[in-house]
Amino acid sequence: MLIIALVVQIGEELQGGRCINMSNSSNDAILNSMGEKGGKVVTAAASTGKYCCIVAITDIVITSVVGNITGISSLTVSAGGVLPGTFTTVTLASGTAILYNK
């Protein structure tokens, strides 16, 4: 009996009997969701960069964002709250948050 073992690494898929790399966007989404690309802790101020998620460490008040979510103005997010999206500017009036890099 012949046993064939095939190991497919994360970021690869089997297609036509061959392993091929998945798109970078799939890999980026996985890395972003795990915080692999890092981030920064911010307090009441404006922060600019490329962010994929805002996580409230304490209760925060977001006065404005520039990104793919519109209508955020004076939004209060309780500690532990998470706002996924794509942001280039995040302004906090109060509180502490982590902005995860995209």
N, C-alpha and C positions, 0 to 999 in steps of 0.2 A: 504494500500500500504506500502510495506517495502522498505525503502531507506537504502542502505548500503554505507557508506562513507569509502574510503580507502585513507589514507595519505601515500605517499611514500616520504621519505626524500631524499635529495641530497646524492648520494653515494649508493643508494639502487635501486633495480629494482624488478618488479613483475615477478615471474616465477612460473608457476603452482599454482597460487593463493596464493603464499607466498612471502613475501619480503625477498630478499637475498642481501647481501653486494656485491657491484661491486668490481672489482679488485682494489688493492691499486694503480696500475699504472694509472688507470683512474682518481682516486682521486688526485694523484700526479700531473697529467697533468693539471687538473683544478686549483689546488693550485699554480703551477708554473706559469701558464698563468696570474694569478692575482697578482703575487708577494707576495703571502702569506708567503712564506718561507724566505722572507727578501733578503738582498743583501748588497753590500757595494759600496761606492763611491771611485773610484780610479783615480789617475792621472798618469803621465808618470812614469811607473814602471812595474815590473812583479808582477802578483798576482796569487796565487795558491789556489785552492779549487775545489768545484763541482758546476759549474755554468750552467744555462740553457738559458741565454740570456745576450747579451751585448747591452746596450742602450747608445747612444752618447748624453751626456748633452751639450757639445760643440763639435766643429769639432774635431775628433780624428784621429790619425794615429796608426793603429795596426801593430806592427812589426812582431808579431808571435802569434799563438795560438796552444795549444795542445788540440785536441778534434776530433769531427767527421766531421769537415769541413777542407779540406786540401787546400793548395795553398794560404793561406793568408800570404802575405808578403808585407809590406809597403802599406797596404790598407787604404785609406782615407774614413772615414764615416762622413757625414754631421751631424750637430746637429739634434737630433730627430730620427736619423737612428737606426734601430733595427736589430740585428743579432741573431736569435734563433739558438740553437744547444746545444751540450753537450761539455763543455769545462772544462779542469782541470788547464790550465795555459793560461793567457792572458797577453801579454806584449804591453804596449802603449808607443809610442815614444813621443806623445804630446796629450794634451786635457784631458777632464774629462768624465768619463763614469760611469754608474752603472752596476755592475755585479750581476745578480739575482741568488740566490742560487737554486740549484737543490734539 
